[in-house]
């Protein structure tokens, strides 16, 4: 379980039952989001295998697969591309929200 977006501190008064204190995410449901250059738009498909290497766990390759491809182009660091979500095939306990990742997507 990952705790994130903590909205309170020690001594904070809770206003009502609708107040959000924090958010929880099950690590089994965690997805990796990457930005892929438009030049690969015709090659990346849902179901493609992916090897991931996380900055906080270098040398350890985690297997995954493309689970969703955005149909909207976005610009990141001056490069036009599209977002791709990757579902992990194994649980990674050391994974943290916002961790940098190198992803190798295998295309047909």
C-alpha positions as CSV (number, residue, x, y, z in Angstrom):
1,X,0.0,0.0,0.0
2,X,1.3,3.5,-0.9
3,X,0.2,6.5,1.1
4,X,0.3,9.8,-0.9
5,X,-1.3,13.2,-1.1
6,X,-1.3,13.7,2.7
7,X,-3.7,16.6,3.5
8,X,-3.2,16.9,7.3
9,X,-0.5,17.4,9.9
10,X,-0.3,16.6,13.6
11,X,-2.9,18.6,15.4
12,X,-5.1,19.3,12.3
13,X,-8.8,19.5,13.2
14,X,-11.0,17.4,11.0
15,X,-14.0,19.5,9.7
16,X,-16.4,16.6,8.8
17,X,-16.6,13.1,7.6
18,X,-16.0,14.3,4.0
19,X,-12.5,15.6,4.7
20,X,-9.8,13.8,2.8
21,X,-6.8,13.0,5.1
22,X,-4.7,11.1,2.6
23,X,-5.0,8.8,-0.4
24,X,-4.0,5.2,-0.6
25,X,-3.0,3.1,-3.6
26,X,-2.6,-0.6,-3.7
27,X,0.8,-1.4,-5.3
28,X,-0.9,-4.2,-7.3
29,X,-2.9,-1.6,-9.1
30,X,0.0,0.7,-9.9
31,X,0.6,1.6,-13.5
32,X,3.6,3.2,-15.2
33,X,3.0,6.1,-17.5
34,X,5.5,7.0,-20.2
35,X,5.6,9.5,-23.0
36,X,6.4,8.1,-26.4
37,X,7.6,10.1,-29.4
38,X,5.1,10.5,-32.3
39,X,7.5,8.7,-34.7
40,X,6.5,5.4,-33.0
41,X,2.8,6.0,-33.1
42,X,2.1,3.3,-35.6
43,X,4.2,0.7,-33.9
44,X,3.2,0.8,-30.2
45,X,0.1,-1.4,-29.6
46,X,-1.8,-2.6,-26.5
47,X,-0.4,-5.9,-25.4
48,X,3.2,-5.1,-26.5
49,X,5.8,-6.5,-24.0
50,X,7.8,-3.9,-22.0
51,X,11.0,-4.1,-20.0
52,X,11.2,-1.5,-17.2
53,X,14.2,-0.3,-15.2
54,X,13.4,2.1,-12.3
55,X,15.9,4.7,-11.2
56,X,15.7,3.6,-7.6
57,X,16.3,-0.1,-8.5
58,X,18.9,0.0,-11.3
59,X,19.9,-3.3,-12.8
60,X,16.6,-5.0,-12.0
61,X,14.4,-5.4,-15.0
62,X,10.6,-5.6,-14.4
63,X,8.3,-7.0,-17.0
64,X,5.1,-5.3,-18.1
65,X,2.8,-4.8,-21.0
66,X,1.2,-1.8,-22.7
67,X,-2.4,-1.6,-21.3
68,X,-3.6,1.8,-22.7
69,X,-2.5,4.2,-25.4
70,X,-3.7,7.8,-25.3
71,X,-5.5,9.0,-28.4
72,X,-4.4,12.6,-27.7
73,X,-0.9,14.0,-28.5
74,X,0.9,16.1,-25.9
75,X,4.1,18.0,-25.8
76,X,6.8,17.1,-23.2
77,X,10.1,18.9,-23.2
78,X,9.4,20.2,-26.7
79,X,8.7,16.8,-28.1
80,X,5.3,15.9,-29.5
81,X,4.2,12.4,-28.5
82,X,1.5,10.4,-26.7
83,X,1.1,8.8,-23.3
84,X,1.2,5.1,-22.8
85,X,0.2,3.2,-19.7
86,X,2.0,0.0,-18.7
87,X,0.6,-2.6,-16.4
88,X,3.3,-4.4,-14.4
89,X,3.4,-8.2,-14.6
90,X,5.0,-8.4,-11.1
91,X,4.7,-6.5,-7.9
92,X,7.6,-4.1,-7.2
93,X,7.8,-3.2,-3.5
94,X,10.4,-0.5,-4.1
95,X,8.4,1.5,-6.6
96,X,7.4,5.0,-5.6
97,X,5.0,7.5,-7.3
98,X,7.1,9.8,-9.5
99,X,10.0,7.4,-9.9
100,X,12.0,7.8,-13.1
101,X,11.9,4.8,-15.4
102,X,13.6,3.6,-18.6
103,X,11.1,1.6,-20.7
104,X,11.9,-0.6,-23.6
105,X,8.7,-1.4,-25.6
106,X,8.9,-4.4,-27.9
107,X,7.2,-3.7,-31.2
108,X,6.2,-6.1,-34.0
